Amino acid sequence: MASSLLTRQLTYTLQKNLKLSLPRGRYISQTATKNDVDFEYDGPSMKTEVPGPRSRNTGAVTFFCNYEESRGNYLVDVDGNRMLDLYCQISSIPIGYNHPALIKVLHDPTNVSTFVNRPALGVLPPENFPEKLTESLLSITPEGMNQVQTMACGSCSNENAFKTIFIWYRKKERGQVEITKEEQETCMINQSPGCPDYTIMSFMGGFHGRTMGCLAATHSKAIHKLDIPSLDWPIAPFPQLKYPLEDFIKENKLEEARCLEEVEDLIVKYRKKGKTVAGIVVEPIQSEGGDNHASDDFFRELREVVRKHGCAFLVDEVQTGGGCTGKFWAHEHWGLKDPGDIVSFSKKLQTGGYFYKDEFRPDAPYRIFNTWLGDPAKNLLLAEVINVINTEKLLDNVSRAGKVLLDGLLDLQTRYPHLVSRARGRGTFCSFDAPDDDKRNRMILKARNKGVVLGGCGEKSIRFRPALVFKEHHAHLFLNIFNDILADFK
Ligand SMILES: Cc1ncc(COP(=O)(O)O)c(C=O)c1O
């Protein structure tokens, strides 16, 4: 199957599909022409409503996909509908569907054993794993961090990053003293001092995953949390910025100062009640919670506050990492030499995990451990993804395409102020607000039936999470289609 796909991809330029039906009412993109389509389709092609007859379903499944036929920015469904995918598997496809470079990795005979034999990585890693890590994760280490721990998904990365913080904090408090018998015994019955009453501070609107610890730090939607017991961990307000930013400079500064003050107050308040804040977790852009941005100054000051109080700073880049903001890590926009103590990742990086500073390395094996601890096969793919990002200069591409997308959204906001507001973004990590939840969901449905897959987030936002191979012409194509939808929207 894989080889037929590869053959087809290599010959694809000869059989470009020209079924694109041009949307009417074009205003933005007279320039919506492709100029660099390699193996991709020319545009969407819709045969049925989506979900179509072969996809009808219930629950969370949106539609069934034909991944063999999907390529580049285009996702094909089981009914043969081909859609421009601006959501990309919840922001987790780095360089488009079936990228030929990744298919080649699969065809390389020296990689076969890595794909076939998934090891218990923490105890029996393959011989070439350190070398492969150097080509992949260790080539993208955030400023100040030398260590990396791989994991399987975003939640398990954050969950273990929290544990790493607690172990570090306890070691700091305990000093050179030996671990006591009492600690050993009390930890077995979930009591202090063996299980200290440490906390992780998070922000209202944040999302860090769905496992028990992560869920205690997640505050985006009630449906994630309902009926699950949780922990009394402090929750700070995240700035609610007013848009357009240039009209609300003073108000937004005050709002950010208010939130920073609350962070400090909460650290003091929780320490007073014996619940030490060992660490603070934050997303550079709150994603699931509604694409909430704060200024670079806010994060720089937050970093200072966290350092001042001796807490660890965990930057959750599960959704923002991997290049979609125009820099490999979104925290690079803050321009700090010491942006954090731990940076967690997953999604576009194919493997989960976290980078951390030397001092956070646990002092004994098995303190951070599970059976798989990631997957060396994903690491092989990641090495190639990074290679493609560099050779195809995809971060520059993201900045260019993102500018077209955001300028277009700002333009739509001027044309349809009753439907589009608060257009915002960095790179292609863009979003806007619909008037309400119902209209937002109907916009997503209409777009899908016109051949564009979009995602929602927060109460009423639509988010853009295309792959890094999303180019200016794709942005124009989307803007034309969406303009038509808004022109007719009831
Ligand atoms: C910022 C952030 N952290 C953590 C997670 C959890 O990742 P996963 O769904 O892989 O467990 C997500 C998932 O959307 C996320 O956006």
PDBQT file of the ligand as one rigid body, heavy atoms in Angstrom, charges set to zero:
ROOT
HETATM    1  C1  LIG A 501      -1.587  23.176  25.281  1.00  0.00    +0.000 C 
HETATM    2  C2  LIG A 501      -1.952  21.730  25.375  1.00  0.00    +0.000 A 
HETATM    3  N1  LIG A 501      -1.429  20.980  26.356  1.00  0.00    +0.000 NA
HETATM    4  C3  LIG A 501      -1.712  19.673  26.477  1.00  0.00    +0.000 A 
HETATM    5  C4  LIG A 501      -2.572  19.044  25.601  1.00  0.00    +0.000 A 
HETATM    6  C5  LIG A 501      -2.881  17.591  25.767  1.00  0.00    +0.000 C 
HETATM    7  O1  LIG A 501      -2.322  16.857  24.743  1.00  0.00    +0.000 OA
HETATM    8  P1  LIG A 501      -2.900  15.394  24.391  1.00  0.00    +0.000 P 
HETATM    9  O2  LIG A 501      -4.254  15.605  23.810  1.00  0.00    +0.000 OA
HETATM   10  O3  LIG A 501      -1.900  14.844  23.429  1.00  0.00    +0.000 OA
HETATM   11  O4  LIG A 501      -2.944  14.624  25.663  1.00  0.00    +0.000 OA
HETATM   12  C6  LIG A 501      -3.132  19.793  24.558  1.00  0.00    +0.000 A 
HETATM   13  C7  LIG A 501      -4.068  19.140  23.604  1.00  0.00    +0.000 C 
HETATM   14  O5  LIG A 501      -4.779  19.759  22.873  1.00  0.00    +0.000 OA
HETATM   15  C8  LIG A 501      -2.820  21.161  24.445  1.00  0.00    +0.000 A 
HETATM   16  O6  LIG A 501      -3.344  21.918  23.472  1.00  0.00    +0.000 OA
ENDROOT
TORSDOF 0
